[in-house]
Amino acid sequence: MTLLKVLGATAAYQDIVAIDDVSLEVGQSDVVAVLGANGAGKSTLLKTVVGLVRMRSGKIEFESQDISRCKPHESLRLGISLCPEGRRLFPEMTVSENIRIGAYSCRDRTMLRKRLDMLYDMFPKLAQRARQMAASLSGGEQQMVAIARSLMSQPKLLLLDEPTLGLAPMMIHEVARLVRLINAEGIAVILVEQNAKLALKIAHRGYVLESGRVSVSGSSTELLANDRVQRIYLGG
């Protein structure tokens, strides 16, 4: 069953078109990779889905509901959560405080504690560092905090923007493991990633953006075998 539909989305920053007539679909149990070079429009696409960037034209549907004009807090309530590029943590706050911010709208302390405990089970290293300042963590640990924060709202769809950027190889594999684990919990994922080979190993389907437009799409198997994708993104 289709969870998200983006239909002919066009968005711009003043006179610069960032995405142009982009369409994609995400099923309820999908991991969908969005690939492309820097400046291809990948991050803008995610920001458009959650309402941080307004479309000039097009339509976005979530669970068959038109969310084209939804604001970010409304998208979050519907079940869409964005884990932004660069982590965007509050460095002088603790790990626990940073994660709790992801459920800022939850007023039920029992429910908040339950969600936090569930995430500490998923991220045991963060449980050990719950009282440490976020600034004291390694880059990989900070990325874990950012992902945990985005899961505190119990999303149906998680948007991950460059989660492995700048991480050591060991942490890159840990992020990949977590994406699979999150998806196994029933959460659909859109994964924006420069590491195309890794993304296509995790994802079920993928889209390649070039200059703001979808140039290639298909199953991960099809994209891994595509000559153009191999030559430009996979080093083939």
VEXKE-347361 format. One record per atom (N, C-alpha, C, O): x, y, z; residue in one letter. Coordinates in pm, whole numbers, plus 50000, padded with zeros to 5 digits. Example, Ala and Ser with C-alpha at 12.3 -4.5 7.8 and 13.67 -1.06 7.14 Angstrom:
513194943150780A512304955050780A513204967050780A514244966850846A512854977550708S513674989450714S512905000350787S513415011450804S
//
This chain:
500854988150000M500005000050000M500895012550000M501895013150071M500515022449920T501315034549909T501115043450031T499985046350071T502225047750090L502195056650206L502335071250163L501565079850206L503315073950078L503605087550032L503635088049880L504205079349814L503015098549826K503095101349683K503525115849664K502895124949718K504585117849587V504975131249544V504675131949395V505195123949318V503835141549356L503335142149219L503725155249153L503135165649182L504715154849067G505115166548989G505555178449072G505215189849040G506305175849177A506695186749268A507785195549207A508805190649159A507535208649209T508525218549168T508665228649281T507675233849332T509915231249321A510185240649430A511435248549396A512335243549327A511495260949445A512615269749411A512985278549529A512175281049618A514225283149527Y514695293349619Y514835306249538Y515785307949461Y513865315149556Q513765327249474Q513675323149326Q512685317049286Q514685326449245D514605323349103D515325310449065D515365306748948D515875303549164I516645291449135I515775279149162I515425276349277I515425271849057V514615259649071V515485248549128V516515245049071V515055242949241A515825232449309A515345218449273A516155209449251A514025216649266I513465204149215I512405207749111I511675217449125I512355199649005D511535203148889D510715191048844D511255181548787D509405191548871D508485181148826D508895167248877D508915157548801D509215166649006V509665154049067V508465145949117V507585151349184V508445133249083S507425124049133S508115111649191S509085106549135S507585107049304L508085094549363L507015088649452L506075095549493L507165075949483E506235068949573E507015061149677E508115056149652E506415060249796V506975052249905V505865043549961V504815048450001V506115030549962G505145021350020G505285020550171G506275025350226G504315014550238Q504285014250385Q505475007150445Q505865010250557Q506064997650373S507194990150429S508474992250348S509384983950352S508535003450276D509655005750185D510825013050251D510655021050343D512025010050201V513175019050212V513455023750071V513755015749982V513365036850050V513565042749918V514795051649922V514875060850004V515745049049834A516965057049826A516785068349726A516195066549619A517285080249762V517335091549669V518805095249652V519475099449746V519285093549530L520705095449501L520905107649412L519975112449348L522135112449410G522455123649323G523665131149376G524055129649492G524245139449289A525405147449327A524995158849418A523795161449435A525965165649477N525675177749555N524935187749468N525325190149354N523885193649523G523125203549449G522075197849355G521455205249279G521875184549361A520905178349271A519455180549315A518535178449236A519255184849441G517905187449490G517415177449592G516235177649629G518295168649639K517875157949731K517335163449863K516245159749906K518105172249926S517665177850055S516415186450038S515535186450123S516355193749927T515165201949901T513925193249889T512845197049935T514075181649826L512935172449815L512415168549952L511205168849975L513305164950044L512885161150179L512215172950251L511185171350316L512815184650238K512255196650303K510895200150245K510025205350315K510695197450117T509395199950055T508345190350109T507205194450132T508715177750128V507775167850180V507265171950318V506085170350347V508165177050405V507735180550541V507215194850554V506775198750662V507255202650446G506695216150451G507665227150485G507245238450507G508955224150491L509955234550517L510205243150393L510595254750404L509965237450275V510055244650148V508705243250079V508185232150067V508155254350033R506855254249966R507015250849818R507935255449751R506095242849768M506095239549627M505535251049544M504625258149587M506075252849425R505465261749327R504315254749256R503305260849222R504505241849235S503455233849171S503645219249212S504715215349260S502595211349191G502645197349227G501755194049344G500995202549392G501845181749390K500985176949498K501715166349578K502475158449524K501465166249709I502025155949797I500875149549873I500065156449934I500815136449870E499795128949943E500465119750044E501455113050014E499905119350164F500375110250269F499175102650322F498235108750375F499205089550308E498065081150344E496795086250275E495735087250336E496945089550147S495865094250059S495315108050096S494315112350039S495965114950190Q495555128350230Q496485138750166Q497705137050165Q495895149250112D496685159850050D497385167950160D496725174550241D498715167450162I499475174850262I500335185750198I501305190550258I499985189650076S500795199150000S501005212250073S502035218750055S500045216350153R500135229250223R500385227650373R500265237350448R500725215550415C500965213350558C502245220350603C503225221050530C502195225450726K503385231050788K504165219850856K503615209050880K505445222250888P506275211450944P505675204751068P505715192451079P505115212451160H504565206251282H503325197851249H503035188251320H502605201451144E501445193551103E501895180451038E501285169951061E502935181150957S503475168950897S503985159351003S503815147250993S504615165051106L505115156751216L503985149551287L504095137751318L502895156651313R501745150451380R501135139251295R500615129551349R501205140751164L500655130551075L501525118051070L501055107251034L502815119451108G503685107751112G504895108451022G505455098050986G505325120650984I506515122250899I507595129450981I507355140351032I508755123250993S509835129051073S511095130350989S511465121150917S511755141850999L512975144650925L514185144551017L514205151551118L515185136650982C516495137051048C517415144750954C517845139350852C517745157250986P518395166050889P519875163050869P520525156850953P520375167550756E521805166850730E522565175250833E522125186150870E523705169950878G524505177550975G524075175951119G524625182351209G523075167351142R522645163351277R521865174151352R520815171251408R522355186451355R521645197851415R521265195451562R520125198051602R522195190451640L521965188451782L522185201451859L522735211051806L521735201451984F522025212452076F523235208252159F523085200252251F524425213452128P525665208152186P525775209552338P526425201352403P525155219852394E525265222052538E524115215752616E523915218752734E523365207052550M522325199352618M522765184752622M523585180452541M522215177152714T522605163152727T522005154652614T521125159152540T522505142452604V521975132952507V520485130952530V519685131352436V520105128652655S518695126552689S517835138552651S516745136852596S518315150552680E517545162652648E517375164352498E516295168052451E518425161552423N518335162452277N517305152652221N516525156152132N517315140552272I516365130452222I514935134152258I514025132752176I514725138952381R513375142452427R512745153552343R511525154252331R513575162152286I513035173052203I512215167452086I511295174052037I512545155352043G511795149251933G510355146351966G509555143851876G509995146652094A508615144452135A508105156552212A507405155152312A508465168452163Y508115180752235Y506615182452253Y506175189052348Y505815176552164S504365178352173S503695168252267S502495169352295S504465158452316C503915148252406C503915153352550C504965156852603C502765153852612R502645158852750R502485147552853R502445150052974R502395135352804D502215123752891D503595118652933D504305112652852D503975120953058R505315117353105R505555102353101R506655097853071R504525094553130T504665080053125T504945075352984T505815066852962T504215081052887M504425077552747M505815082052700M506485075052625M506225093852745L507545099152709L508655089852759L509585086752685L508535085452882R509525076352940R509545063052866R510605057252843R508375058252829K508265045552756K508955046552620K509685037452580K508735057652551R509385059752420R510895060552436R511645054952356R511335067652540L512765069252562L513425055852593L514495052752541L512785047852679D513315034652713D513405025652590D514355017952574D512405026552503M512385018652381M513565022252292M514205013552233M513855035352282L514975039852201L516315036352263L517275033452191L516395036552395Y517635032452461Y517905017552438Y519055013352434Y516845009552424D517014995452390D517594994152248D518424985352222D517155002952159M517635002752021M519045008552009M519835004251925M519335018552096F520615025652094F521285024452232F521345034352305F521785012652268P522315010652403P523465020052439P523635023552556P524275024152340K525375033452369K524845046852418K525475053452501K523705050852366L523125063652407L522585062952550L522605072852623L522115051252590A521665049452728A522845051552824A522685057352931A524015046752783Q525215048352866Q525675062952873Q526315067152970Q525335070652771R525805084552762R524675094652780R524795106252741R523585090152840A522375098352849A522615112052913A521985121852875A523535112753011R523765125353083R524955133253030R525265143953081R525605127952927Q526725135252867Q526215146452777Q525125145452721Q527005157052765M526665167652671M526845162452528M527775154952500M525955166352440A526025161752301A527345165452236A527845157952151A527905176852274A529165181352215A530325171952246A531335172052174A530215163952350S531315155152390S531325142052313S532265134152328S530315139352232L530205126752160L530985127052030L531295137651976L531315115251980S531925114051849S530875117251742S529685118051771S531335119151618G530395122051509G529375111051490G528195113751467G529835098451500G528915087251485G527875086751596G526705083951571G528315089351718E527385089351831E526385100851819E525215099251853E526835112251771Q525915123451750Q524865120051645Q523705124051657Q525275112551543Q524295108451441Q523265099051502Q522095099551465Q523695090351594M522755081551662M521715089751741M520535086451743M522205100351806V521285109051882V520275115551788V519085116251819V520755120351673A519865126851577A518795117351526A517635121051512A519185104951498I518215095051451I517225091551562I516025090751539I517755089551684A516865086551798A515875097851821A514695095351846A516335110151813R515445121851830R514315121451727R513155124251760R514645118051603S513635118051497S512625106551514S511545106951456S512995096451593L512085085251617L511185087351739L510245079651760L511475097551819M510685099851941M509225103251912M508355100951996M508955108451794S507565111851758S506805099751704S505655101051664S507455088051703Q506865075651653Q506345077151509Q505155075251483Q507235080551418P506795083251280P506405070551203P506815059451237P505605072651101K505305062151004K506305062750889K506575052750822K506865074850866L507835077050760L508995085250814L508785096250866L510195080050802L511405086850848L512215091350726L512515083350637L512555104250724L513375109850617L514775111850670L514985119850762L515745104850614L517135105450659L517965112750555L518105108150442L518525124250593D519295132350500D520785130850528D521305136250626D521465123450441E522915121250449E523375116150587E524235122450650E522815105150635P523145100650771P524575095550789P525055094950902P525255091850680T526625086650694T527695097050661T528885093850662T527295109250632L528245119550590L529285122150698L528955125550812L530565120550661G531665123450752G531935112950858G532725115450949G531295101350849L531475091150951L532575081150914L532855078950796L533175075151015A534165064650995A533475052150939A532275050250961A534225043650866P533615031750805P532815023050901P531745018150866P533315021151024M532595012951121M531235018851153M530245011551165M531165032251167M529905038851199M528965039051079M527745038851096M529525039350959I528685038650839I527915025450837I526725025250807I528605014550870H527945001450875H526915000850988H525894994050977H527185007951097E526215008351208E524955015851167E523845011651201E525115026751095V523945034151045V523125025350951V521905025250959V523795017950864A523095008950772A522294998450850A521154995350815A522914993050954R522224983051038R520984989151103R519934982751111R521115001551150L519995008251216L518855011151120L517675009951155L519195015050998V518135017650899V517335004950874V516115005350867V518034993750861R517334980950842R516464977650964R515344972850950R517004980051083L516274977251206L515024985951217L513944981151252L515174998751188I514045008151192I512955003651094I511775003751127I513364999850974N512404995350875N511714982450918N510524980550893N512464973650984A511874961051033A510824963551141A509954955151165A510904975351207E509914979051307E508634984751244E507714988551316E508594985151110G507384989651041G507405004050997G506375009550958G508565010451003I508695024450964I509285025250823I510355019650797I508595032250734A509115034450599A510215045050606A510195053750693A511165044350514V512325053150517V512605058650377V512595051150279V512845071750369I513475077550250I514895080950290I515125088650384I515845075150219L517255076550252L517965084750145L518185079850034L518325097150178V519155105350090V520605102550127V520995104050242V521395098650028E522715093650061E523685095449944E523365092149830E524885100749975Q525935101849874Q526565088249844Q527015085749732Q526585079549945N527155066249928N526115057449857N525345050249921N526125058149723A525075051649644A525075036449661A524015030249670A526255030549666K526335015949678K525705011349809K524935001749811K526025018149917L525455014750047L523945016550045L523195007850091L523495027949993A522055030949992A521265020449915A520185016349958A521795016249800L521075006549718L521114992449777L520264984149744L522074989749863K522094976949933K521014976550041K520474965950073K520704988250097I519694989050203I518294990250145I517344984250195I518164998150038A516855002149986A516194991249901A516854982349847A514874992449891H514114983849800H514054990149660H514134983249559H513915003449658R513825010749532R514625023549543R515025027649652R514865029849427G515635042249430G515275051749317G514705047949215G515635064349341Y515465074949242Y516775082649233Y517415085449335Y517185085949111V518385094049091V517965107949046V517255109448946V518395118349120L518115132149083L519335138149013L520465136649059L519085144848904E520125152448834E519545166048798E518545167048727E520185176548848S519735190348823S518265192048858S517515198748787S517855185848969G516505187749020G515425179048959G514255180148996G515795170448865R514815161848800R515185147048820R516355143648836R514175138448818V514425124048827V514935119248691V514235120348591V516155114048690S516735109248564S516605094148548S516465089148436S516645086948660V516535072448659V515775068148784V515945074048890V514945058048772S514285052248889S514065037548864S514065032948750S513875030048973G513625015848959G513955008549087G514245014749189G513914995349082S514294987449198S515784988949222S516524992949132S516214985749342S517644986649373S518464977649280S519554981349236S517934965949250T518634956749159T518804963049021T519874962048960T517744969648973E517804976048842E518814987548841E519574989148745E518824995548948L519745006848953L521185002348967L522085008348908L521414991749043L522784986449057L523314981148924L524524981048900L522414976848837A522814971448707A522804982048596A523274979448485A522284993948627N522165004448526N523535010048490N524295014048578N523865010448361D525185014948317D525505029148363D526605031848410D524525038148349R524745052148386R524975053548537R525865060848580R524155046448616V524305046948761V525655041048801V526335046548888V526035030048739Q527335023848769Q528495033448738Q529425034848817Q528415039848622R529515048448577R529655061048664R530775064848701R528525067348697I528575080448765I528605078948917I529335086248985I527825069448971Y527635068949116Y528285057049186Y528485057349307Y528605046649111L529135034549172L530595032049136L531185022149180L531165040949057G532575039349021G532845027948927G533955022848920G531795023948851G531955012548760G532515016948626G532715008648537G
//
